[in-house]
């Protein structure tokens, strides 16, 4: 996963969990080529495959919810823009009618 930090730095971040529940996270700063890595183990209890799968499932579910929310926000935005376009078209139509009436009135008063 490549991320762009607040100050314009780009990072490559990698997460991996092995079959024993050991989490390894590495981050590499692309511009300076600095790299750090940390390994996190659970000494008392190791995560079971079921727990790891549950964590992955929850993360996937959260990601899908975020995608659904983004899609709904985009749809809402497009609907609002569509109504604005309809309102602009109606106003333009009324403006043309008023211009026509004004032309007619000025022609009749001359």
N, C-alpha and C positions, 0 to 999 in steps of 0.2 A: 504494500500500500504506500503510495507516495503522498506526502502531505506538504503543504506550504505553510510555514509558520507565519506568525503575525508580522515579523520583520523581514519577510521576503526570502527566508531560507527554505530550501527544499530538503525534505527528509525522506529516506526510504525506511519504512518501519516494517519489520517482519515478526509475526507471532507464530509460535509453533508449540504444540502440546504433544508429547510422546505418549506411548501406551502406558507409561507409569505415572502419568499425570504431572510430569515435569514441564513447566512453562518456560520457554526461552523467548526473550524479546531482544531483538537487535535493532539498532537505529544507525543509519549512516547519513551524515550530512553531505549532500551531493556536491555543493560548491567547494567545500574545504576538504572533503574526503575523510572527515573524522568518523570513526566508527566506535560504538559502544554496544555491549551486550550484557544482559543480565539473565541469570537462570534462577527460577523460583521453584523450590521444591517444598513439599509438605512432608515434614519429618514424622509427625505423629500419625497422620492418616493420608494415604494416597487417594487421589480421586479415582473412582471406578470408571470403567468405560461408560456405564449408564450416566454417571454424573457429568462426564465430559460431553456426552451426546446431548444431555439436557441443556448444558450451557450453550452449546452450539445451536441447538434448536431455539432457545430463548433469544440468542443474538440474531438469528435468522428471522424470527418472528418480529423483533423490534425493527429490523431493517425493512421488512415488508410493510410494517405499519408506517414507517417514515415515507416510503415510496408511495403508499396509498394516500397519505396526507398531502404529499407534494402534488400528486395527480389531482386530488380534490381541490386544492388551492388553485392549480392551473385552470381547471374547469370553471371554477367560480370567477376567476379573473376574466376568462374568455366570455362568460355569460354577461358580466358587467360591461365589458367592452362592446359586446354585441348590442346591448340596450342603449349604450351611448351612441353607437352608430345609427341605430333606429331613430333616436331622438334628434340627432343632427340632420338626418334625412327629412324628418318631419318639419324641423325648423327651416331648412332650406326650401321646402315646398311652400310653407307659409310665407316666407320671404318673397318668393317668386309671385305668389298671389298678391301680396301687398304692393310689390313693384308694378304689377299689371294694373291694379286698381289705381295706383298713383298716376301711372301713365294715362289711364283712361280719364281720370279727373282733371289732370293738367291739360289734356287734349280738348276736353269739353269746355274748360273755362277760358281757353284762348280765343 
